[in-house]
Amino acid sequence: ELILDGSIVPGEMVTVQSLADAFGVSPMPVREALRRLTAANALMVVSGRSIGIPALSRARLIDLRNVRFEIEAIAAAWAAERMDDQGVALLRQLREALEQANAAGDVKSYLRANYAFHFSIYRAAGSENMLNIIENLWLQISPYFNMLHDSGNYSTANEHHQEMFAALRDRDAEAVRAAVRADIDAAFDVLVGLLK
């Protein structure tokens, strides 16, 4: 969750002991969790007992974009067919939280709300397998969403979030698919520019 909601940023290092202390557990389960996250390419060993977010290469970014472009669009289209009124109401609240966080320049709150917004949609698709795939993709890309703030991308993303919300409210699978893809592409364009 710390990775998914942007709490661990690229360049930041954390230790097994600091995580064990933060969660009030022994180092053993932390090491096991870090081993799994390293295997999923979400983390890498930086030095000795320190871990961090792996560097993002152009090739890796392109691959992540291409897979997200297809998988997340499918999940959103499925969600349009299955989302109930309670889910739409939750999305409305999260969209408002995104707007407030962006207006306040609160990056951490924005990233938490962004994660909650997107995963509310993907959970509504009703597929645990699809959700697991998307979570793995987000473990690899979401730390870099911290880098999007200065570009103005959060405002652009919020326009796409509004389109997603409206499409899901209207149960329009094709419109939500297009809005998700536009959101992914807008973030990709900024990130690929930062890698040059």
SVG drawing of the C-alpha trace seen along z (x, -y; Angstrom):
<svg xmlns="http://www.w3.org/2000/svg" viewBox="-28 -25 53 40">
<polyline fill="none" stroke="black" stroke-width="0.4" points="0.0,0.0 2.9,-2.4 4.2,-1.8 0.7,-1.9 -0.3,-5.2 3.0,-7.0 4.3,-7.0 7.6,-5.6 9.1,-7.8 11.9,-7.2 15.3,-7.8 14.1,-7.2 15.6,-4.3 14.0,-2.3 15.4,0.4 14.0,3.6 14.3,2.4 12.6,-0.9 9.6,0.9 9.5,3.5 9.4,0.7 6.8,-1.2 4.5,1.8 5.3,3.2 6.5,6.6 9.7,8.5 12.1,8.1 11.2,11.7 7.8,10.9 9.2,7.6 12.0,9.5 9.5,11.9 7.3,9.1 10.3,7.2 11.5,10.4 8.1,10.7 8.1,7.0 11.6,7.3 10.5,10.4 7.6,8.3 10.1,5.5 8.4,3.1 11.5,2.7 15.3,3.4 18.1,3.9 20.1,0.6 22.8,1.5 23.0,4.1 19.8,3.7 18.4,0.8 15.8,1.1 14.3,-1.4 12.3,-2.0 14.1,-0.6 15.1,-3.1 12.6,-3.6 14.1,-3.0 12.5,-4.2 11.9,-0.5 10.3,0.4 8.1,-2.7 6.9,-1.9 6.2,1.7 4.2,0.7 2.3,-1.9 1.4,0.7 0.2,3.3 -1.7,0.8 -3.3,-0.7 -5.0,2.7 -5.6,4.3 -6.9,1.2 -9.1,0.3 -10.7,3.7 -11.2,3.6 -12.8,0.2 -15.2,1.4 -16.2,4.4 -16.7,2.1 -19.1,0.0 -21.3,3.0 -21.2,4.0 -20.8,0.8 -23.8,0.0 -25.1,-3.3 -23.0,-3.0 -19.9,-2.6 -20.7,-5.7 -21.3,-7.6 -17.9,-6.6 -16.3,-7.6 -18.0,-11.0 -16.4,-11.5 -13.0,-10.4 -13.1,-12.7 -13.9,-15.6 -11.0,-14.5 -8.7,-14.5 -9.8,-18.1 -9.3,-19.3 -5.8,-17.7 -4.7,-19.2 -6.0,-22.6 -4.1,-22.5 -0.9,-21.2 -1.1,-18.2 0.8,-15.5 0.4,-12.7 -3.3,-13.2 -3.7,-13.4 -1.8,-10.1 -3.8,-8.3 -7.1,-9.5 -5.8,-8.7 -5.1,-5.1 -8.5,-4.8 -10.3,-6.2 -8.7,-3.9 -8.9,-0.8 -12.5,-1.4 -13.1,-1.1 -10.9,2.0 -12.5,3.8 -15.9,3.1 -14.8,5.1 -15.4,8.2 -12.2,10.1 -9.6,11.0 -7.2,12.1 -7.5,8.8 -7.1,6.9 -3.9,8.8 -2.4,8.0 -3.3,4.3 -1.9,4.2 1.4,5.6 1.6,3.0 0.8,0.2 3.5,1.5 6.0,0.8 4.7,-2.5 2.9,-4.3 6.0,-5.6 6.7,-7.7 3.3,-9.4 5.1,-11.7 7.1,-13.1 3.9,-14.3 2.9,-17.1 5.2,-19.9 4.1,-19.2 0.5,-20.1 -0.5,-16.5 -2.7,-16.2 -5.1,-18.8 -5.1,-16.9 -5.6,-13.6 -8.6,-15.1 -10.2,-16.0 -9.8,-12.3 -11.1,-11.3 -14.2,-13.4 -14.6,-11.6 -14.3,-8.2 -16.8,-9.1 -19.3,-10.4 -18.9,-7.3 -19.3,-4.9 -22.3,-6.9 -23.8,-6.5 -22.7,-2.8 -20.8,-3.7 -18.1,-1.0 -16.5,-2.5 -16.3,-6.0 -14.7,-4.8 -12.2,-2.7 -11.2,-5.8 -10.9,-8.0 -8.7,-5.4 -6.4,-5.2 -6.2,-9.0 -5.2,-9.2 -2.5,-6.6 -1.2,-8.3 -1.1,-11.7 1.0,-10.4 3.2,-8.5 3.9,-11.6 5.2,-13.5 7.2,-10.6 8.9,-9.7 9.8,-13.4 11.5,-13.3 13.6,-10.3 15.3,-12.1"/>
</svg>
